[in-house]
Amino acid sequence: MKNNFLKSGLLLGLVVTMAVSCKKKEETLPENVDLKTEKQEHQENFDCRILGVSTSGPSTEGNGQTAVRWPNGSTVKVRFKGGSTFVRNKVKQYAKSWEPYANITFSFVADNAAADVKIGFDEPGYWSYLGTDSKSQTKSMNYGGFGTSTPETEFRRVITHEFGHALGLDHEQAHPDSNIPWNTQAVYDYYMGAPNYWSKEDIDYNVLAVNTRTGLSYNTYDTKSIMHYPVQARFTTNNKAIAPNNTTISEGDIAYVRTYYPGRN
């Protein structure tokens, strides 16, 4: 879950500066989709900030960066760029599933209105920028594979996950306590091939990276988190799968966002 946020009020304590990579989080694709002929890496022009982050303060729920967190209690404006009414309504439905727990409101505005999160549908695959990094992007989230035949569990899994990123949550497998015994060569072989065709850098960033504790907020590592990638047995040296079928917000996710964005009952 919760390599979380990057931008909250500063905590008391020693403050250090660190460079933060303003890069979107990409998601894996179903194995029956091959995008080799059409998948292009979408790059935005942005300046990576130098941020002040606290090295002390409470360790709470999750695994989170503290520089992209929205101000607590914010209304985050969301705008669509394309997409059918059917798919738009699914996005609205599952984006709102975070609101009972996180003290953030997603307000969906007109297509020509100013917005913090901008959702497109024109690229293959699913991805999102983290938290307030969304604001500086012309497009900050993408759903390139949805339609009327998409299973409901897939809508729920993907949209809830991407809006977790929009809140500032990172991939749960990057939690410093995850201790996943990766078979790294198997991971590279898989993700470099169909349907993802990722570079080694993409794989390191989206799958294998493990965060340090500096400047981040954590709870207990949660294999049930909606933010955890499914780890196939062949991707581990002990041949054990991890988080194979997470499709909804976990109890750990709920506990974390309640402390990260406090104020909801």
Sequence and secondary structure as in RCSB ss.txt:
>XXXX:A:sequence
MKNNFLKSGLLLGLVVTMAVSCKKKEETLPENVDLKTEKQEHQENFDCRILGVSTSGPSTEGNGQTAVRWPNGST
VKVRFKGGSTFVRNKVKQYAKSWEPYANITFSFVADNAAADVKIGFDEPGYWSYLGTDSKSQTKSMNYGGFGTST
PETEFRRVITHEFGHALGLDHEQAHPDSNIPWNTQAVYDYYMGAPNYWSKEDIDYNVLAVNTRTGLSYNTYDTKS
IMHYPVQARFTTNNKAIAPNNTTISEGDIAYVRTYYPGRN
>XXXX:A:secstr
     S  S  SS EEEEE     EE    TT   TTT           EEEEES S   SSEEESSS   TT E
EEEEEES  HHHHHHHHHHHGGGTTTSS EEEE  TTS  SEEEE SSSSEEE  GGGGGG S  EEE S  TTS
 HHHHHHHHHHHHHHHHT   GGGSTT    B HHHHHHHHHSTTT   HHHHIIIII    STTEEE S  TT 
TTS  B GGGBTT   BSTT  S  HHHHHHHHHHS    
